[in-house]
Amino acid sequence: QFDQVSSSGPGGTSAPPRVHGVLYQVSKEDLKKVQAAERGHGFVLTSIEVETYDGSVQRSAQALVSGPLSHLLGDEVIPPERYMKTLREGAADNFLDPVYQAWLSGIETVPSTGLPSEYFNCPSRYISVTFFILAMILAANVLHSYL
């Protein structure tokens, strides 16, 4: 278990003073699978410093965190219930700080089923798609220059 400093919370909530979680050791292959599953969701693999609750272990670790365009998500983007249920159950199963668990429980959610397509139409999605298209055009031009 670890905690990490945070600056903002989901759905416009104020963030707890620290982010809590569980530290896992995974193989390179498994990390690639996780990254593939999260591709397109705006997460960036980042080095973070973690500390156990009792302060006995401090170390660097890699975590998927919101990318630089996440600030473009408005406060109106509320997380789906299924996602928050996973976070809440994981926090309870791993005995994370009760104050943090209470904070997770207070986050407003939207139903996970039947989300309209408008829910996913946010500025960061369009910006990431634009960057992807530009990268593909650039790659095609570079490939063409080699042929």
Summary of the structure (lengths in Angstrom):
residues: 147
radius of gyration: 18.1
end to end distance: 52.1
largest distance: 60.4
contacts: 326
relative contact order: 0.15
helix: 45%
strand: 19%
